[in-house]
C-alpha cells in the first residue's frame, strides 16, 4: 500500500514520509506536492528507496533445445 504522510510543524517545517513505493519513483510521486510546499531543506532516503524491483524471466525449455540433423 502506497502512503504519503505530511506533518506541518508550527514553525512551518514540513515532514514528508513516503512508504510502499520502491525505488526512486517516490520522487516522481511527490514532486508536484513539494513544488507547492516550497524548497526541500533536507531529505532522508529510506531502505525502500534503495530497494530494487525484482524481475523474473522464464525461458522456454523447448526453445533451448537444438534439433540437428547432422
C-alpha positions in Angstrom: 0.0 0.0 0.0 1.4 3.4 -1.0 1.2 6.1 1.7 2.2 9.7 1.7 2.3 11.4 5.1 2.9 15.1 5.7 3.4 16.7 9.1 3.3 20.5 9.2 5.0 21.9 12.3 4.1 25.2 13.9 7.3 26.8 12.6 6.3 26.0 9.0 8.6 23.0 8.6 7.0 20.1 6.7 8.0 16.5 7.2 7.1 14.1 4.4 7.2 10.3 4.7 6.6 8.0 1.8 6.1 4.3 2.3 5.2 1.5 -0.1 6.9 2.9 -3.1 10.1 1.0 -4.2 13.0 2.8 -5.8 13.4 6.4 -6.8 9.8 6.7 -8.3 8.7 8.2 -4.9 10.4 11.4 -6.1 8.2 11.5 -9.1 5.1 10.9 -6.9 5.9 13.7 -4.5 7.4 16.3 -6.9 4.2 18.2 -7.6 3.3 18.4 -3.9 6.9 19.5 -2.9 6.7 22.3 -5.6 3.6 23.7 -3.9 5.1 23.4 -0.3 8.3 25.1 -1.1 12.0 24.2 -1.2 13.2 21.0 0.3 15.8 21.7 3.0 16.8 18.1 3.7 15.8 14.6 2.6 16.4 11.3 4.2 16.0 8.2 2.0 14.6 5.0 3.4 15.5 1.4 2.6 12.6 1.3 0.2 14.3 4.0 -1.9 17.4 1.8 -2.3 15.4 -1.4 -2.9 15.1 -2.7 -6.5 12.1 -4.3 -8.1 12.7 -7.9 -8.9 12.1 -9.1 -12.5 11.9 -12.8 -13.1 12.4 -14.2 -16.6 11.5 -17.7 -17.5 12.9 -19.3 -20.6 11.0 -21.9 -22.6 12.9 -25.2 -22.1 11.8 -26.5 -25.5 13.2 -23.4 -27.3 16.6 -24.0 -25.8 16.9 -27.5 -27.4 18.7 -27.6 -30.7 17.4 -30.1 -33.2 20.2 -31.0 -35.5 20.0 -33.4 -38.4 23.8 -33.8 -38.7 
